Amino acid sequence: MAGHEGAALDSNKRSGKMVFEPILEQGVFRFDCSTDDRNAAFPSISFENPVVRDTPILNVHKIPAYIPTFECVMGQQVVNVEFPPGTSFYGTGEVSGPLERTGKRIFTWNTDAWGYGAGTTSLYQSHPWVLVVLPDGEAIGVLADTTRRCEIDLGKGSNVKFVSPASYPVITFGPFASPTDVLVSFSRAVGTIFMPPKWALGYHQCRWSYDSDERVREIARTFREKDIPCDVIWMDIDYMDGFRCFTFNQERFPDPKSLGDYLHENGFKAIWMLDPGIKNEKGYFVYDSGSERDIWVQTADGKPFTGEVWPGPCVFPDFTQSRARSWWTDLVKDFSSSSVDGIWNDMNEPAVFKTVTKTMPESNIHRGDTELGGCQNHSYYHNVYGMLMAKSTYDGMMLAKEKKRPFVLTRAGFVGSQRYAATWTGDNLSTWEHLHMSIPMVLQLGLSGQPLSGPDIGGYAGNATPKLFGRWMGIGSMFPFCRGHSETGTKGHEPWSFGQECEEVCRLALRRRYRILPLLYTLFYFAHTRGTPVAAPTFFADPKDLELRTQENSFMLGPLLIHASTGKDEELYGTRHKLPKGIWHSFDFEDSHPDLPALYLKGGSIIPVATPSLNVDGGSRTDDLLLLVALDEHGKAEGLLYEDDGDGYEFSKGGYLLTTYVAERLSSVLTVKVLKSEGSWERPNRRLHVQLLLGKCSMIDAWCTDGDVLLIELPSESKLLDLVSAGENQWKSRLENATRIPDLEVSGQKGTGLSYAPIKLKSGDWILKVVPWVGGRILSMEHLPSGTQWLHSRIDVDGYEEYSGVEYRSAGCSEEYSVIERDMEQAGEVEALKLEGDIRGGLVLARKIHISKENPKVFRIDSAIVARNVGAGSGGFSRLVCLRVHPTFNLLHPTESYVSFTAINGSKHEVWPESGDQFFEGDSLPNGEWMLVDKVLTLALVNRFNTSEVHKCLVHWGTGTVNLELWSEERPVSKETPVQISHEYQVTGLL
C-alpha cells in the first residue's frame, strides 16, 4: 500500500508527506519521498537481510501513527518527524555528552576523534537512529537508512530531523508499548549481536603497548600472583614488524605461538591488533598478494590510493568487494590458526594521517559489489568501511576455528556492526568528565543495537589518579565489555599501578564482576536471540517516570540496578538514590566500599550469580550456583539462567540449558524451585545456594541440590527486623572501616593533571572549560544555540593556547596558571575568569575571559604579557616577546570549511584547506574581523580584534583542524608597556 505523494514545488525543490508501505512485521513502516525515490534508493547495508527492507508486507492496512514530511532541495533530502511535546530522544549511536539526546545535533561521519569532548558531534561510529520515548512511556524507533554523512538534529521541539544526500528511505518501528519492544523489533531488521564466548565477558588488560613477550608474561604473572581476576591480554601495534599487519617483530615477539601457549596455560586468552593500512612496500607479502588481486581502494583516476598511517605510506583494502573480503578472510584465517584468540580492528574509520579530513578523499573509488551499491565514491562507503572490515575479520576467525566463536573488537562501525564485532568508546581521557560520560555512551550504544561495549577503564589518554582509577574500575566492572587500556607514555594503568588501596578496590570490583557473570551471560543470550539490551538506562524500569529519563549515574543489567558515583568529591552513600517505583532490595557481596557502586535488585526477581569460591584463571568458575531472590509485594519472584559450554555452536543445536526458577512465600514458608527448563544440556550436579534478600544488605541463606524443591522456614517478624538491623549495621561497618583510596595526583609523566576538574564558564550562548594547570588552556568552546563544539582539544595539546614567542609552543603553552579572580559580577559581566602564568624573567602571561550581560552572544579574551619582577640572571624585561594567540578549531566538514575576511586594503579573501599555511600582515591584515565558515552548518565563527594590537595573522590547516592565530609585535616589555591582544568570538548564521 502507498501513502500520500509529495507535492512538487518546482524542478529543483520538492516537499510533502512521505509515501509509506509496511515491511518486516506489524508496526514497521518504510517511508520514501515518492515511489520514484523508493526505486532509486541504494541497497540497505544496515539490514541483516536487505531484501526485507525492499519487500512490502501484503494485506496490512494499518496507517502509521507518525508520517514524516520531506523537502528535497540542492541534492539534500530533509526529513522531519514531529512528536508530541514532552517526548524524549535517545540512541544516535556512539555519541558523547548526556544520555537524553533531546536538543542535540549529531553528524554521522566516522572520525578518528582522539580525546573527544562532550560536545564532539562525530565519533568513530555512525548510527542514524533515534529511539523516541513518548510522554506516556510508549516508544518508537526512527532509522534513516543511508550510509552517507547524515545530520541528526534533535534541537527543535519534539522533532526528529535528518539531512543527507537524496534518496534514502526512513524506517519507523512502532509505536510499541515499551522501549524494549522497539529494540527487539529493530534487531529483527538489523540483526542481533553475535553470541560472545563466555571468556570475552571477563576482564581484559591492554596497553599501547606491552612492547615484548617478556612484558606480556610479566603482566600475566602479576595478575595471578596478586589474585586479581583477568581473562584476556591484548597486543597493540608494537608486536608487529614495523607496523606491518600479519607480521611479528622477531626481536620482541620472536615466538608468538609460545607466548600464546603460555597465556593459555595460565588461563588467559590473547587478542592481537590488525589495522586496514597495508604498507606500500614491494616484497611485503600482504602488499604483493593484494596488488596481484587488484583489491586496493582507488583514487579518482583509477590508481591505488596511498595514505600515511603507522607503517608510513599505505594502501587500503577495498572491503566493499567480495574478492577483497575473501583475501582478508584468508589472511586472518592463517593468522588465527594457533595463538590468536581474538582480533582488534583499529584505525578503520579509515583513519589517515597528514590530511585535513583525517581520512581518505571522498573522491576515492570503491568498486563495490552490486548488492552493496556498486561502484561508488568514498563518501558513500566511508561509514561502512569499518563494519565491512570487521565482517571480513569475523569470517576469517570462523574459518580458522570452526568450533570456536570469533571475538572481534572494532573501533569504527555502523548500524549492524553488532553482528560481527564488539566495540569500545574510543580514545577517551583520564578525567572525571570522561568517567561520567562513559555510562551514557555505553547505554546509547546499547539503545542503538550494540550491547557489547565499554570504555577504556581509567581513561586512555593521560594519567588517572588512584581515586579516579579505582572509581572507574568499580563502574567499568559492571559494563558489558570490561577492558583497561592506556596510551603510550602514560603511567601504567594496571590495577596494581596506583597503590595498595586502589589495588584492593580493583580486586573487589573485578571479583564482583565475576560473581555476576552468570547473569551477564544470560543477558547476552537474550540479546543474541531476541535483541534485548544488556545494559539499559534506569528509566527502562518505568518509562512513564519522567524524572528517570535523564538519570545518568545508574543503569540496569536485567533486574539488577547499579547506582554509581562519578564526581570526584561526590560520596555515593551520602546522597539519596532515585529508584524506580516498586520494591528494590539493596545488597552486596560483603564487599561494599565507598568507591564501588551500590547494588539493588528489583522485587519479584531472581538472578543467578557465581558462588564466592571462584577461580580467576579463566573458563568455568565453579560448579556451585547462587540465586539471589528479591520478593515482590505478593511474595513472589522469578528469574532465568542460561548455560552452555561457553564457546562453540552446540547451543544453536539445542546444547544449552535455560532454567526458569520461581520463588513463592506462603504463610511462613518460602518455596524455591525450577518451574521449567529448555535445552538438551544436562543440569550440572551442583549445590544450589539461595539468598533471600531482606533489604539493607541483609539476607537469609539456604541450600539444596539444584533441581530439588527448597523450602525455607521464615523467621518471625521480630527476628526478621533483627536480621535487617544486623545486616545494615554490618554494611555500615564495612563502609566505615574500608580503606579509602588517597586523593593524590600523579606527576612526572605524559598527561600530568588530566584528573583535575576544568573550570566551567557558562553564560549566554557559551559554555567554556578552562584548565589552569596546563597553560591555562581552554579545552571546550561550546556554542549552545547551535550545539556546536568549535575547539579541538585535549588536556596537553591544542585547544586555545597562548605563547610568549614566535616559535611554536614557546613559554606559556604548558606553564601552570593561577586563578586570580573567579565569578565576578561587576561592570556588567555575567561570567569572568582571571588567570596568570609565570613565564620567567619577571614576566607573566595574564588573561581575562569574560561574557557580558549586555551581549551574551559574545565572549571576550583580554590577554597580555606583563612585566612584574626582574629575575636574577634572566635578562629581565629586555628580552623580546611576542604574544601569540593559538586556538585550534574543529573542522566538522573539512572540505566545506574556509576562512573569510576583508583586508585593511579592501581586498576580500577566502582561504581554503588546500592553500596551506598563510600569513597576513600590513595592509593585507584582516580589518579587525575574520571568520571560520562551515557551509554545511551555514554558520560562521567570527573572531574580532583590535588591529592596533595585532601585527600578524596566521592560518594553519591541520588534520581536521585549523589554527586562526593572532600575533602581536615582537618587542621587549616594561611595567608601563605590556604586550596585549583583546579579541572576541561570536557565532553567526550565513546570509
HUBELBEL-V913682 format. One record per residue. RES is the residue in three letters. PSI is psi as a letter, one per 30 degrees, with the letter a starting at -180 (* if undefined). NEAR is the number of other C-alpha atoms within 12 Angstrom. Layout:
BEGIN
res = [RES & RES]
psi = [PSI & PSI]
near = [NEAR & NEAR]
END
This chain:
BEGIN
res = [MET & ALA & GLY & HIS & GLU & GLY & ALA & ALA & LEU & ASP & SER & ASN & LYS & ARG & SER & GLY & LYS & MET & VAL & PHE & GLU & PRO & ILE & LEU & GLU & GLN & GLY & VAL & PHE & ARG & PHE & ASP & CYS & SER & THR & ASP & ASP & ARG & ASN & ALA & ALA & PHE & PRO & SER & ILE & SER & PHE & GLU & ASN & PRO & VAL & VAL & ARG & ASP & THR & PRO & ILE & LEU & ASN & VAL & HIS & LYS & ILE & PRO & ALA & TYR & ILE & PRO & THR & PHE & GLU & CYS & VAL & MET & GLY & GLN & GLN & VAL & VAL & ASN & VAL & GLU & PHE & PRO & PRO & GLY & THR & SER & PHE & TYR & GLY & THR & GLY & GLU & VAL & SER & GLY & PRO & LEU & GLU & ARG & THR & GLY & LYS & ARG & ILE & PHE & THR & TRP & ASN & THR & ASP & ALA & TRP & GLY & TYR & GLY & ALA & GLY & THR & THR & SER & LEU & TYR & GLN & SER & HIS & PRO & TRP & VAL & LEU & VAL & VAL & LEU & PRO & ASP & GLY & GLU & ALA & ILE & GLY & VAL & LEU & ALA & ASP & THR & THR & ARG & ARG & CYS & GLU & ILE & ASP & LEU & GLY & LYS & GLY & SER & ASN & VAL & LYS & PHE & VAL & SER & PRO & ALA & SER & TYR & PRO & VAL & ILE & THR & PHE & GLY & PRO & PHE & ALA & SER & PRO & THR & ASP & VAL & LEU & VAL & SER & PHE & SER & ARG & ALA & VAL & GLY & THR & ILE & PHE & MET & PRO & PRO & LYS & TRP & ALA & LEU & GLY & TYR & HIS & GLN & CYS & ARG & TRP & SER & TYR & ASP & SER & ASP & GLU & ARG & VAL & ARG & GLU & ILE & ALA & ARG & THR & PHE & ARG & GLU & LYS & ASP & ILE & PRO & CYS & ASP & VAL & ILE & TRP & MET & ASP & ILE & ASP & TYR & MET & ASP & GLY & PHE & ARG & CYS & PHE & THR & PHE & ASN & GLN & GLU & ARG & PHE & PRO & ASP & PRO & LYS & SER & LEU & GLY & ASP & TYR & LEU & HIS & GLU & ASN & GLY & PHE & LYS & ALA & ILE & TRP & MET & LEU & ASP & PRO & GLY & ILE & LYS & ASN & GLU & LYS & GLY & TYR & PHE & VAL & TYR & ASP & SER & GLY & SER & GLU & ARG & ASP & ILE & TRP & VAL & GLN & THR & ALA & ASP & GLY & LYS & PRO & PHE & THR & GLY & GLU & VAL & TRP & PRO & GLY & PRO & CYS & VAL & PHE & PRO & ASP & PHE & THR & GLN & SER & ARG & ALA & ARG & SER & TRP & TRP & THR & ASP & LEU & VAL & LYS & ASP & PHE & SER & SER & SER & SER & VAL & ASP & GLY & ILE & TRP & ASN & ASP & MET & ASN & GLU & PRO & ALA & VAL & PHE & LYS & THR & VAL & THR & LYS & THR & MET & PRO & GLU & SER & ASN & ILE & HIS & ARG & GLY & ASP & THR & GLU & LEU & GLY & GLY & CYS & GLN & ASN & HIS & SER & TYR & TYR & HIS & ASN & VAL & TYR & GLY & MET & LEU & MET & ALA & LYS & SER & THR & TYR & ASP & GLY & MET & MET & LEU & ALA & LYS & GLU & LYS & LYS & ARG & PRO & PHE & VAL & LEU & THR & ARG & ALA & GLY & PHE & VAL & GLY & SER & GLN & ARG & TYR & ALA & ALA & THR & TRP & THR & GLY & ASP & ASN & LEU & SER & THR & TRP & GLU & HIS & LEU & HIS & MET & SER & ILE & PRO & MET & VAL & LEU & GLN & LEU & GLY & LEU & SER & GLY & GLN & PRO & LEU & SER & GLY & PRO & ASP & ILE & GLY & GLY & TYR & ALA & GLY & ASN & ALA & THR & PRO & LYS & LEU & PHE & GLY & ARG & TRP & MET & GLY & ILE & GLY & SER & MET & PHE & PRO & PHE & CYS & ARG & GLY & HIS & SER & GLU & THR & GLY & THR & LYS & GLY & HIS & GLU & PRO & TRP & SER & PHE & GLY & GLN & GLU & CYS & GLU & GLU & VAL & CYS & ARG & LEU & ALA & LEU & ARG & ARG & ARG & TYR & ARG & ILE & LEU & PRO & LEU & LEU & TYR & THR & LEU & PHE & TYR & PHE & ALA & HIS & THR & ARG & GLY & THR & PRO & VAL & ALA & ALA & PRO & THR & PHE & PHE & ALA & ASP & PRO & LYS & ASP & LEU & GLU & LEU & ARG & THR & GLN & GLU & ASN & SER & PHE & MET & LEU & GLY & PRO & LEU & LEU & ILE & HIS & ALA & SER & THR & GLY & LYS & ASP & GLU & GLU & LEU & TYR & GLY & THR & ARG & HIS & LYS & LEU & PRO & LYS & GLY & ILE & TRP & HIS & SER & PHE & ASP & PHE & GLU & ASP & SER & HIS & PRO & ASP & LEU & PRO & ALA & LEU & TYR & LEU & LYS & GLY & GLY & SER & ILE & ILE & PRO & VAL & ALA & THR & PRO & SER & LEU & ASN & VAL & ASP & GLY & GLY & SER & ARG & THR & ASP & ASP & LEU & LEU & LEU & LEU & VAL & ALA & LEU & ASP & GLU & HIS & GLY & LYS & ALA & GLU & GLY & LEU & LEU & TYR & GLU & ASP & ASP & GLY & ASP & GLY & TYR & GLU & PHE & SER & LYS & GLY & GLY & TYR & LEU & LEU & THR & THR & TYR & VAL & ALA & GLU & ARG & LEU & SER & SER & VAL & LEU & THR & VAL & LYS & VAL & LEU & LYS & SER & GLU & GLY & SER & TRP & GLU & ARG & PRO & ASN & ARG & ARG & LEU & HIS & VAL & GLN & LEU & LEU & LEU & GLY & LYS & CYS & SER & MET & ILE & ASP & ALA & TRP & CYS & THR & ASP & GLY & ASP & VAL & LEU & LEU & ILE & GLU & LEU & PRO & SER & GLU & SER & LYS & LEU & LEU & ASP & LEU & VAL & SER & ALA & GLY & GLU & ASN & GLN & TRP & LYS & SER & ARG & LEU & GLU & ASN & ALA & THR & ARG & ILE & PRO & ASP & LEU & GLU & VAL & SER & GLY & GLN & LYS & GLY & THR & GLY & LEU & SER & TYR & ALA & PRO & ILE & LYS & LEU & LYS & SER & GLY & ASP & TRP & ILE & LEU & LYS & VAL & VAL & PRO & TRP & VAL & GLY & GLY & ARG & ILE & LEU & SER & MET & GLU & HIS & LEU & PRO & SER & GLY & THR & GLN & TRP & LEU & HIS & SER & ARG & ILE & ASP & VAL & ASP & GLY & TYR & GLU & GLU & TYR & SER & GLY & VAL & GLU & TYR & ARG & SER & ALA & GLY & CYS & SER & GLU & GLU & TYR & SER & VAL & ILE & GLU & ARG & ASP & MET & GLU & GLN & ALA & GLY & GLU & VAL & GLU & ALA & LEU & LYS & LEU & GLU & GLY & ASP & ILE & ARG & GLY & GLY & LEU & VAL & LEU & ALA & ARG & LYS & ILE & HIS & ILE & SER & LYS & GLU & ASN & PRO & LYS & VAL & PHE & ARG & ILE & ASP & SER & ALA & ILE & VAL & ALA & ARG & ASN & VAL & GLY & ALA & GLY & SER & GLY & GLY & PHE & SER & ARG & LEU & VAL & CYS & LEU & ARG & VAL & HIS & PRO & THR & PHE & ASN & LEU & LEU & HIS & PRO & THR & GLU & SER & TYR & VAL & SER & PHE & THR & ALA & ILE & ASN & GLY & SER & LYS & HIS & GLU & VAL & TRP & PRO & GLU & SER & GLY & ASP & GLN & PHE & PHE & GLU & GLY & ASP & SER & LEU & PRO & ASN & GLY & GLU & TRP & MET & LEU & VAL & ASP & LYS & VAL & LEU & THR & LEU & ALA & LEU & VAL & ASN & ARG & PHE & ASN & THR & SER & GLU & VAL & HIS & LYS & CYS & LEU & VAL & HIS & TRP & GLY & THR & GLY & THR & VAL & ASN & LEU & GLU & LEU & TRP & SER & GLU & GLU & ARG & PRO & VAL & SER & LYS & GLU & THR & PRO & VAL & GLN & ILE & SER & HIS & GLU & TYR & GLN & VAL & THR & GLY & LEU & LEU]
psi = [l & l & b & k & k & k & k & k & e & a & f & f & k & l & l & a & k & l & l & l & k & k & l & d & l & k & g & k & k & k & k & l & e & l & e & e & e & e & f & f & k & l & l & k & f & e & k & e & j & f & e & e & f & g & j & l & k & l & g & k & g & k & k & k & e & j & j & l & l & l & k & j & k & h & f & k & j & k & k & k & j & k & l & l & k & g & k & k & k & a & b & g & b & j & l & l & a & l & e & k & f & k & f & l & k & k & k & j & j & k & k & j & h & k & h & l & a & f & g & k & f & k & b & f & l & k & i & i & k & k & j & k & j & l & e & g & f & l & l & k & k & k & k & j & i & k & f & l & k & k & k & j & j & g & f & j & b & h & k & k & k & k & j & l & k & l & k & k & l & k & k & k & j & a & k & l & f & l & e & e & e & e & e & e & e & e & e & f & e & f & l & l & k & l & j & k & k & e & f & f & g & a & k & k & k & l & k & j & l & j & g & l & f & e & e & e & e & e & e & e & e & e & e & e & e & g & h & k & k & k & f & k & k & k & j & a & f & f & f & l & j & h & g & k & k & g & l & k & j & f & e & f & i & f & i & e & e & e & e & e & e & e & e & e & f & g & g & l & l & k & k & k & k & k & l & f & j & k & k & i & j & k & f & j & e & e & e & e & e & e & e & e & f & h & g & k & k & l & l & f & g & g & l & k & k & k & l & k & a & e & f & b & k & l & l & k & k & i & f & f & k & e & e & e & e & e & e & e & e & e & e & e & e & e & e & g & f & d & g & j & f & l & k & j & j & l & g & g & e & k & k & k & l & h & k & e & f & g & a & l & k & f & f & l & k & k & i & l & l & e & f & f & f & a & j & l & l & f & f & e & f & e & f & g & e & e & e & e & e & e & e & e & e & e & e & e & e & e & e & e & i & f & g & k & k & l & j & k & k & k & e & k & l & l & k & f & f & f & f & f & l & l & l & l & g & a & i & a & l & i & l & e & e & e & e & e & f & e & e & f & e & e & e & e & e & e & f & g & g & j & f & i & l & l & l & j & k & f & k & e & k & l & j & l & l & e & e & e & e & e & e & e & e & e & e & f & f & f & l & e & k & j & k & k & k & l & l & k & f & l & k & k & h & l & f & g & f & g & l & e & e & e & e & e & e & e & e & e & e & e & e & e & e & f & e & g & e & e & e & e & e & e & e & e & e & e & e & e & f & f & g & l & l & d & k & l & l & e & f & f & f & i & f & f & j & f & f & f & f & g & k & f & g & l & l & k & j & b & g & k & k & k & k & l & k & g & k & e & g & k & j & e & g & g & l & k & k & j & k & l & l & a & k & k & j & k & l & a & h & h & g & k & k & f & g & k & l & k & k & k & k & k & k & g & l & k & k & k & l & k & l & f & h & l & l & g & h & l & a & k & e & l & f & l & k & k & k & k & k & j & k & a & f & g & g & l & l & k & l & k & k & k & k & a & g & f & l & a & g & f & e & f & g & f & i & l & j & j & k & j & k & l & k & k & k & j & c & g & k & k & k & k & l & k & e & l & l & l & l & f & k & k & k & k & j & l & k & k & k & k & j & j & k & f & l & h & g & l & l & k & k & l & l & a & k & k & f & l & k & k & k & j & j & k & l & l & e & e & e & e & e & e & e & e & e & e & e & e & e & e & e & e & e & e & e & e & f & k & j & k & k & k & i & l & l & l & l & g & l & k & g & k & g & f & f & l & k & l & k & k & j & j & k & b & f & k & k & k & k & k & j & f & f & i & g & g & k & j & e & k & i & k & j & e & e & f & g & k & j & e & k & j & l & l & e & g & l & a & a & j & l & k & l & g & l & f & k & k & h & a & k & f & f & f & k & k & k & k & j & e & l & k & h & k & h & l & h & g & k & e & k & l & k & k & l & k & k & k & g & l & g & g & k & k & k & k & k & k & k & l & k & l & e & e & i & f & f & k & k & k & k & j & l & k & j & k & k & d & k & k & k & k & g & f & f & b & g & f & l & k & l & k & j & j & k & i & k & j & k & k & j & e & i & e & f & g & k & l & k & k & l & k & l & e & g & f & k & k & k & j & j & l & e & f & f & a & k & k & k & k & l & b & f & f & k & k & h & g & k & l & k & j & k & j & e & e & f & h & l & k & j & k & j & k & l & j & f & f & f & k & e & l & k & k & k & k & k & a & j & g & l & k & k & j & k & k & k & l & l & j & l & l & l & l & f & f & i & l & k & l & k & k & l & l & k & k & k & l & l & k & *]
near = [22 & 29 & 26 & 24 & 25 & 29 & 20 & 18 & 13 & 13 & 12 & 14 & 21 & 28 & 29 & 26 & 29 & 40 & 34 & 40 & 39 & 34 & 37 & 32 & 26 & 26 & 31 & 39 & 46 & 47 & 48 & 45 & 43 & 36 & 25 & 17 & 26 & 30 & 17 & 17 & 30 & 31 & 31 & 36 & 39 & 42 & 36 & 25 & 22 & 24 & 21 & 26 & 39 & 31 & 20 & 24 & 24 & 15 & 12 & 20 & 18 & 22 & 23 & 32 & 21 & 35 & 34 & 39 & 33 & 40 & 34 & 35 & 22 & 16 & 17 & 26 & 38 & 37 & 43 & 35 & 37 & 26 & 30 & 21 & 17 & 22 & 34 & 42 & 46 & 48 & 48 & 53 & 51 & 57 & 50 & 44 & 41 & 35 & 42 & 36 & 42 & 34 & 28 & 41 & 41 & 46 & 41 & 44 & 49 & 45 & 47 & 36 & 42 & 32 & 39 & 41 & 44 & 44 & 40 & 42 & 43 & 43 & 42 & 47 & 51 & 50 & 51 & 51 & 52 & 51 & 48 & 49 & 45 & 33 & 26 & 23 & 31 & 29 & 40 & 45 & 47 & 46 & 48 & 47 & 45 & 42 & 47 & 39 & 39 & 41 & 39 & 43 & 36 & 38 & 26 & 24 & 21 & 26 & 33 & 48 & 39 & 44 & 38 & 36 & 29 & 37 & 34 & 43 & 44 & 50 & 46 & 44 & 45 & 40 & 34 & 29 & 26 & 30 & 44 & 42 & 30 & 41 & 48 & 36 & 39 & 48 & 40 & 34 & 39 & 39 & 35 & 41 & 41 & 40 & 42 & 44 & 37 & 39 & 43 & 44 & 44 & 44 & 46 & 42 & 41 & 41 & 39 & 31 & 31 & 34 & 27 & 29 & 35 & 22 & 22 & 36 & 30 & 21 & 37 & 39 & 24 & 21 & 34 & 24 & 16 & 20 & 23 & 36 & 46 & 47 & 41 & 42 & 51 & 45 & 42 & 36 & 39 & 31 & 37 & 32 & 22 & 23 & 28 & 33 & 39 & 34 & 31 & 29 & 22 & 16 & 17 & 24 & 28 & 19 & 21 & 34 & 21 & 20 & 33 & 34 & 21 & 24 & 35 & 27 & 21 & 30 & 28 & 39 & 40 & 43 & 42 & 42 & 42 & 43 & 42 & 48 & 43 & 45 & 37 & 32 & 22 & 17 & 13 & 22 & 19 & 33 & 32 & 20 & 23 & 34 & 29 & 15 & 20 & 25 & 35 & 42 & 44 & 31 & 25 & 20 & 12 & 18 & 18 & 29 & 35 & 30 & 33 & 27 & 33 & 29 & 27 & 20 & 24 & 34 & 39 & 48 & 46 & 47 & 39 & 42 & 33 & 26 & 23 & 34 & 35 & 28 & 32 & 43 & 29 & 27 & 30 & 42 & 31 & 22 & 32 & 37 & 23 & 24 & 30 & 40 & 42 & 46 & 47 & 41 & 44 & 41 & 42 & 43 & 45 & 50 & 42 & 35 & 26 & 21 & 27 & 35 & 36 & 38 & 39 & 45 & 29 & 29 & 23 & 30 & 34 & 42 & 33 & 33 & 22 & 17 & 19 & 31 & 27 & 20 & 26 & 29 & 29 & 36 & 32 & 35 & 47 & 45 & 45 & 45 & 51 & 49 & 47 & 46 & 51 & 48 & 41 & 42 & 45 & 44 & 33 & 35 & 38 & 31 & 25 & 27 & 27 & 19 & 17 & 30 & 33 & 42 & 46 & 49 & 48 & 48 & 49 & 50 & 54 & 53 & 49 & 47 & 47 & 48 & 44 & 43 & 47 & 48 & 45 & 47 & 50 & 47 & 36 & 45 & 46 & 52 & 45 & 37 & 36 & 45 & 47 & 39 & 41 & 50 & 49 & 44 & 49 & 52 & 50 & 44 & 52 & 53 & 50 & 55 & 58 & 54 & 48 & 54 & 49 & 49 & 46 & 49 & 53 & 55 & 51 & 43 & 41 & 44 & 44 & 51 & 38 & 39 & 46 & 50 & 57 & 50 & 49 & 51 & 50 & 45 & 48 & 48 & 47 & 51 & 50 & 48 & 46 & 45 & 47 & 45 & 45 & 38 & 35 & 24 & 20 & 32 & 36 & 35 & 43 & 44 & 49 & 27 & 28 & 30 & 26 & 20 & 28 & 39 & 34 & 35 & 40 & 47 & 33 & 37 & 42 & 42 & 36 & 42 & 43 & 45 & 40 & 39 & 44 & 41 & 39 & 47 & 42 & 39 & 41 & 40 & 36 & 30 & 39 & 32 & 23 & 29 & 38 & 38 & 45 & 47 & 45 & 48 & 43 & 40 & 36 & 43 & 34 & 29 & 31 & 26 & 25 & 25 & 21 & 27 & 39 & 27 & 32 & 35 & 38 & 43 & 47 & 40 & 40 & 38 & 41 & 45 & 39 & 42 & 38 & 43 & 41 & 37 & 26 & 32 & 18 & 20 & 23 & 29 & 22 & 13 & 16 & 14 & 26 & 26 & 34 & 33 & 20 & 21 & 27 & 33 & 36 & 36 & 36 & 39 & 35 & 29 & 34 & 34 & 39 & 39 & 44 & 46 & 42 & 44 & 39 & 41 & 42 & 40 & 35 & 31 & 37 & 40 & 47 & 41 & 40 & 34 & 31 & 24 & 17 & 28 & 24 & 34 & 30 & 33 & 30 & 29 & 29 & 26 & 25 & 28 & 37 & 37 & 46 & 52 & 49 & 45 & 36 & 27 & 17 & 16 & 27 & 28 & 36 & 32 & 39 & 37 & 42 & 36 & 40 & 34 & 29 & 33 & 30 & 25 & 23 & 22 & 29 & 21 & 13 & 18 & 22 & 28 & 28 & 31 & 32 & 28 & 36 & 34 & 38 & 33 & 27 & 17 & 15 & 16 & 19 & 30 & 31 & 41 & 34 & 29 & 22 & 17 & 24 & 22 & 22 & 19 & 22 & 20 & 29 & 20 & 15 & 19 & 23 & 33 & 31 & 38 & 35 & 46 & 40 & 39 & 34 & 30 & 36 & 32 & 37 & 30 & 25 & 27 & 25 & 25 & 24 & 27 & 26 & 20 & 22 & 29 & 23 & 26 & 19 & 24 & 20 & 13 & 13 & 11 & 15 & 23 & 18 & 19 & 26 & 27 & 20 & 21 & 27 & 25 & 18 & 24 & 30 & 23 & 19 & 21 & 25 & 15 & 15 & 22 & 21 & 27 & 28 & 23 & 23 & 22 & 27 & 29 & 17 & 13 & 20 & 25 & 35 & 31 & 36 & 42 & 38 & 34 & 26 & 29 & 28 & 26 & 32 & 29 & 30 & 25 & 30 & 36 & 36 & 40 & 35 & 40 & 40 & 39 & 32 & 37 & 41 & 42 & 44 & 45 & 44 & 40 & 41 & 39 & 33 & 27 & 24 & 31 & 32 & 40 & 39 & 46 & 45 & 41 & 39 & 40 & 44 & 36 & 33 & 34 & 39 & 45 & 48 & 50 & 42 & 46 & 30 & 28 & 19 & 23 & 24 & 22 & 31 & 43 & 38 & 32 & 30 & 27 & 33 & 26 & 25 & 19 & 20 & 22 & 23 & 21 & 16 & 15 & 13 & 15 & 26 & 29 & 35 & 36 & 38 & 30 & 37 & 35 & 39 & 32 & 37 & 27 & 29 & 27 & 36 & 41 & 47 & 40 & 43 & 36 & 44 & 43 & 36 & 29 & 21 & 15 & 21 & 27 & 29 & 35 & 40 & 32 & 36 & 32 & 42 & 39 & 48 & 35 & 32 & 25 & 20 & 22 & 19 & 11 & 12 & 15 & 17 & 25 & 31 & 20 & 25 & 23 & 38 & 37 & 49 & 42 & 51 & 40 & 39 & 36 & 47 & 45 & 43 & 44 & 36 & 35 & 29 & 25 & 33 & 40 & 43 & 29 & 32 & 22 & 23 & 21 & 17 & 14 & 16 & 19 & 25 & 23 & 30 & 27 & 30 & 23 & 18 & 20 & 20 & 25 & 23 & 31 & 26 & 18 & 20 & 24 & 36 & 40 & 31 & 31 & 31 & 39 & 37 & 47 & 37 & 30 & 22 & 25 & 30 & 21 & 30 & 34 & 41 & 31 & 35 & 31 & 34 & 25 & 30 & 23 & 30 & 34 & 34 & 34 & 39 & 32 & 39 & 31 & 35 & 28 & 34 & 38 & 36 & 44 & 39 & 43 & 42 & 46 & 43 & 38 & 29 & 26 & 23 & 28 & 33 & 25 & 20 & 13 & 15 & 30 & 40 & 41 & 37 & 33 & 33 & 32 & 37 & 35 & 35 & 24 & 19 & 17 & 8]
END
